[in-house]
Amino acid sequence: MTEIQQMQNQLNEALGRIRHLEEEISNGKELPRWQYLIARPHRWRRQLSIKGRNLTVGQLVSTIYANRYTPEQASAELELPLAAINEALAYHAENRELIEMEASEERRRVGERGLPLEPRNLP
């Protein structure tokens, strides 16, 4: 099979998948919104997490802001696809209240256990 035939086959397969998705959308079937985010069972936390990582969106976005990463830098440094970073940032923007409330709850729980909330000065 020539390279052009292979490319034509790949294109036909992609078009078939697009048509299938368009049919599902027109039939009212709801497609998953997030490709890189998942819900994980937790007693009180409701925000989504990054697939394949033990990392919530709030933790990821905090890391990005704390290190002043651009999405491209975060992708390289954290070894995540750029699309995953952008998806997490979009989710964070839409769910900022939930994420901030959960961060406050986590600080409260840590404080109740007597653990320091701020790093100590090291000698």
BAFI-3210 file (N, C-alpha, C; in Angstrom, 3 decimals, decimal comma, padded with zeros to 6 digits):
// residues 123
n [1|2|3|4|5|6|7|8|9|10|11|12|13|14|15|16|17|18|19|20|21|22|23|24|25|26|27|28|29|30|31|32|33|34|35|36|37|38|39|40|41|42|43|44|45|46|47|48|49|50|51|52|53|54|55|56|57|58|59|60|61|62|63|64|65|66|67|68|69|70|71|72|73|74|75|76|77|78|79|80|81|82|83|84|85|86|87|88|89|90|91|92|93|94|95|96|97|98|99|100|101|102|103|104|105|106|107|108|109|110|111|112|113|114|115|116|117|118|119|120|121|122|123]
n.u [000,856|000,598|001,987|000,229|-002,206|-002,413|-002,643|-005,064|-006,783|-006,574|-007,684|-010,302|-011,144|-011,062|-012,996|-015,219|-015,412|-015,974|-018,471|-019,946|-019,853|-021,205|-023,753|-024,454|-024,545|-026,608|-028,671|-029,119|-027,542|-025,477|-022,150|-018,998|-017,604|-015,050|-011,776|-009,343|-009,835|-011,167|-013,679|-013,128|-013,783|-014,374|-014,501|-015,325|-014,388|-015,100|-014,169|-012,726|-010,116|-006,826|-006,547|-004,881|-003,096|-002,352|-003,688|-005,425|-007,451|-007,291|-004,857|-003,083|-003,439|-002,662|000,040|000,879|000,412|002,004|004,571|004,689|004,257|003,797|001,128|002,421|004,956|004,177|003,134|005,465|007,137|005,582|005,032|002,660|000,074|-000,373|-003,011|-004,298|-003,486|-004,649|-007,341|-007,692|-007,253|-009,451|-011,570|-011,010|-011,473|-014,228|-015,135|-014,232|-015,191|-015,951|-013,454|-011,933|-013,418|-013,007|-010,236|-010,121|-011,481|-009,698|-007,460|-008,593|-009,031|-006,392|-005,327|-006,859|-005,724|-003,403|-001,223|001,354|000,499|002,014|005,306|008,153|010,934|014,046|017,226]
n.v [-001,176|002,188|005,293|007,405|006,059|004,993|007,337|008,242|006,229|006,640|009,189|008,648|006,972|008,806|010,648|008,978|008,563|011,181|011,594|009,686|010,771|013,182|012,171|011,053|013,369|014,765|013,050|013,565|012,412|012,747|013,652|012,895|015,621|016,261|015,354|014,809|014,907|013,493|012,233|011,407|009,127|010,453|011,403|014,077|015,805|017,217|018,237|017,753|015,486|014,938|012,637|009,577|010,584|011,391|013,900|016,814|019,215|021,708|021,471|021,181|023,631|025,428|024,753|025,558|028,355|029,053|028,522|030,172|029,293|029,165|027,795|026,110|025,736|024,461|022,120|020,907|020,764|019,326|017,096|016,623|016,541|019,459|020,009|018,864|020,550|022,972|022,203|021,703|024,291|025,605|024,216|024,945|027,715|027,729|026,534|027,784|028,647|026,228|024,915|026,702|026,620|023,946|024,003|025,683|024,074|021,938|023,237|023,867|021,290|020,323|022,166|021,526|019,117|019,930|020,401|022,300|025,106|026,781|026,850|026,134|028,154|027,126|026,159]
n.w [000,000|-000,847|000,392|000,026|-000,235|002,340|003,827|002,790|003,695|006,474|006,634|005,745|007,856|009,977|009,125|009,223|012,013|012,803|011,567|012,978|015,596|015,109|014,507|016,997|018,551|017,253|017,818|020,397|022,345|025,094|025,094|026,681|028,428|029,270|028,447|029,678|032,374|035,370|037,625|040,968|043,575|046,756|050,193|050,754|048,807|045,634|043,254|039,981|038,888|037,453|034,867|035,371|037,191|040,579|041,333|041,822|040,015|041,249|042,669|040,533|039,133|041,135|041,333|038,800|038,931|041,191|040,300|038,207|035,587|032,076|030,087|028,242|029,399|031,771|030,718|029,702|032,021|033,864|032,539|031,033|028,539|026,521|025,929|028,128|030,187|029,363|029,431|032,163|033,159|032,035|033,290|035,921|035,815|035,402|037,706|039,993|042,532|043,839|043,937|045,478|047,861|048,589|049,011|051,231|053,073|053,217|054,363|056,846|057,921|058,049|059,850|062,128|062,814|063,862|062,285|060,653|058,632|057,154|055,740|057,764|058,792|057,707|059,099]
ca.u [000,000|001,428|001,814|-000,995|-003,344|-002,483|-003,179|-006,480|-007,487|-006,641|-008,651|-011,648|-011,468|-011,342|-014,300|-016,229|-015,570|-016,647|-019,893|-020,549|-020,042|-022,268|-025,019|-024,747|-024,924|-027,925|-029,653|-029,270|-026,683|-024,480|-020,789|-018,195|-017,088|-013,627|-010,964|-008,219|-010,268|-012,087|-014,174|-012,616|-014,549|-013,729|-015,515|-015,873|-013,884|-015,928|-013,527|-012,168|-008,682|-006,164|-006,485|-003,566|-002,267|-002,971|-003,573|-006,686|-007,305|-006,835|-003,436|-002,372|-003,468|-001,822|001,426|001,129|000,498|003,132|005,806|004,530|004,394|002,834|000,605|003,431|005,966|003,562|003,053|006,804|007,653|004,746|004,883|001,247|-000,220|-000,820|-004,479|-004,706|-003,274|-005,689|-008,619|-007,714|-007,419|-010,848|-012,390|-010,751|-012,163|-015,668|-015,464|-013,340|-015,785|-015,838|-012,050|-011,526|-014,080|-012,323|-008,921|-010,386|-011,820|-008,467|-006,685|-009,250|-008,769|-004,971|-005,185|-007,448|-004,796|-002,233|-000,106|001,609|-000,016|003,079|006,612|009,010|012,257|015,074|018,528]
ca.v [000,000|003,392|006,270|008,170|005,194|004,931|008,617|008,277|005,347|007,329|010,276|008,041|006,529|010,002|011,164|008,073|008,871|012,484|011,375|008,964|011,739|014,103|011,450|010,958|014,705|015,102|012,185|014,021|011,706|013,651|013,135|013,371|016,960|016,362|014,247|014,552|015,055|012,460|012,326|010,343|009,057|011,054|011,690|015,429|016,541|017,012|018,715|016,716|015,218|014,653|011,193|008,955|011,258|011,648|015,346|017,500|020,412|022,781|021,283|021,460|025,070|026,066|024,523|026,414|029,749|029,226|028,496|031,147|028,593|029,310|026,447|025,316|025,352|023,476|020,874|020,307|020,489|018,351|015,955|016,468|017,161|020,845|019,975|018,563|021,779|023,926|021,694|021,935|025,729|025,931|023,677|025,780|028,997|027,488|025,956|028,439|028,645|024,881|024,619|027,534|026,092|022,714|024,377|026,171|022,907|021,189|023,997|023,697|019,931|020,242|022,940|020,760|018,043|020,551|020,465|023,684|025,481|027,519|026,207|026,687|028,577|026,098|026,769]
ca.w [000,000|-000,929|001,461|-000,264|000,100|003,801|004,295|002,395|004,628|007,765|006,471|005,705|009,213|010,768|008,696|009,769|013,436|012,899|011,235|014,112|016,675|014,707|014,664|018,422|019,010|016,711|018,480|021,771|023,290|025,665|025,041|027,799|028,185|029,579|027,945|030,573|033,758|035,847|039,000|041,828|044,816|047,921|051,210|050,690|047,639|044,440|042,034|039,130|038,965|036,189|034,598|035,458|038,185|041,880|041,285|041,519|039,185|042,128|042,930|039,290|038,849|042,156|040,924|037,633|039,392|042,109|039,529|037,112|034,321|030,986|029,827|027,544|030,393|032,668|029,966|029,653|033,369|034,568|031,629|030,689|027,249|026,590|025,947|029,512|030,957|028,965|029,919|033,607|033,367|031,703|034,371|037,092|035,619|035,535|039,015|040,945|043,889|044,391|044,208|046,616|049,047|048,980|049,548|052,591|053,892|053,443|055,346|058,143|058,397|058,396|061,074|063,235|063,188|064,468|061,342|060,227|057,318|056,470|055,941|058,814|058,328|057,929|059,460]
c.u [000,902|001,113|000,531|-002,228|-003,517|-003,089|-004,668|-007,312|-007,638|-007,661|-010,076|-012,081|-011,827|-012,698|-015,439|-016,483|-016,290|-018,129|-020,617|-020,819|-021,152|-023,638|-025,411|-025,193|-026,320|-029,021|-029,810|-028,427|-025,603|-023,116|-020,001|-017,561|-015,577|-012,887|-009,894|-008,589|-011,246|-012,537|-013,603|-013,443|-013,738|-014,820|-016,126|-015,421|-014,707|-015,264|-012,920|-010,660|-008,145|-006,102|-005,050|-002,624|-003,044|-002,901|-004,930|-006,401|-006,777|-005,344|-002,606|-002,298|-002,642|-000,345|001,792|001,314|001,728|004,463|005,804|004,780|003,392|002,241|001,640|004,530|005,419|003,486|004,398|007,279|006,887|004,462|003,419|001,023|-000,715|-002,353|-004,997|-004,560|-004,386|-007,066|-008,754|-007,907|-008,854|-011,785|-012,240|-011,505|-013,669|-016,071|-014,607|-013,894|-015,642|-014,400|-011,549|-012,158|-013,375|-010,927|-009,078|-010,692|-010,565|-007,570|-007,264|-008,937|-007,314|-004,720|-005,731|-006,510|-003,500|-001,020|000,108|001,074|001,020|004,403|007,406|010,322|013,263|016,403|019,459]
c.v [001,239|004,336|007,079|007,344|005,088|006,214|008,722|007,398|006,000|008,455|009,736|007,560|007,729|010,589|010,288|008,332|010,196|012,332|010,675|009,920|012,729|013,456|011,370|012,305|015,048|014,244|012,530|013,291|012,664|012,976|013,643|014,719|017,017|015,129|013,842|014,623|013,953|012,784|011,137|010,317|009,609|011,420|013,064|016,212|016,188|017,478|017,546|016,621|014,940|013,135|010,711|009,592|011,370|013,155|015,951|018,696|021,561|022,676|021,606|022,960|025,834|025,913|025,430|027,860|029,980|029,287|029,464|030,516|029,123|027,912|025,547|024,850|024,288|022,118|020,157|019,891|019,378|017,107|015,594|017,075|018,598|020,904|019,692|019,800|022,776|023,498|021,944|023,424|026,168|025,443|024,541|027,108|028,842|027,069|026,535|028,396|027,291|024,594|025,435|027,036|024,815|022,998|024,887|025,014|022,090|021,905|023,836|022,326|019,753|020,985|022,206|019,662|018,596|020,620|021,905|023,931|026,223|026,798|026,914|027,133|027,505|026,782|026,822]
c.w [000,000|000,225|001,254|000,073|001,617|004,364|003,961|003,333|005,998|007,722|006,464|007,083|010,092|010,401|009,210|011,247|013,632|012,596|012,377|015,274|016,349|014,843|016,139|018,982|018,516|017,327|019,953|022,784|023,774|025,660|026,242|027,469|028,325|029,095|028,961|032,052|034,125|037,265|039,766|043,100|045,986|048,910|051,054|049,462|046,394|043,144|041,258|039,308|037,569|036,021|034,698|036,456|039,484|042,109|040,944|040,620|040,034|042,418|041,686|039,022|039,880|041,807|039,748|038,072|040,269|041,368|038,346|035,744|033,308|030,785|029,142|028,499|031,337|031,991|029,969|031,042|034,081|033,735|031,396|029,303|027,442|026,646|027,362|030,391|030,641|029,453|031,422|033,919|033,068|032,802|035,624|036,984|035,827|036,947|040,134|042,374|044,562|044,801|045,398|047,914|049,524|049,530|050,981|053,527|054,194|054,456|056,747|058,729|058,817|059,706|062,286|063,718|063,780|063,556|060,888|058,816|056,488|056,697|057,026|058,184|058,680|058,256|058,260]
res [m|t|e|i|q|q|m|q|n|q|l|n|e|a|l|g|r|i|r|h|l|e|e|e|i|s|n|g|k|e|l|p|r|w|q|y|l|i|a|r|p|h|r|w|r|r|q|l|s|i|k|g|r|n|l|t|v|g|q|l|v|s|t|i|y|a|n|r|y|t|p|e|q|a|s|a|e|l|e|l|p|l|a|a|i|n|e|a|l|a|y|h|a|e|n|r|e|l|i|e|m|e|a|s|e|e|r|r|r|v|g|e|r|g|l|p|l|e|p|r|n|l|p]
***
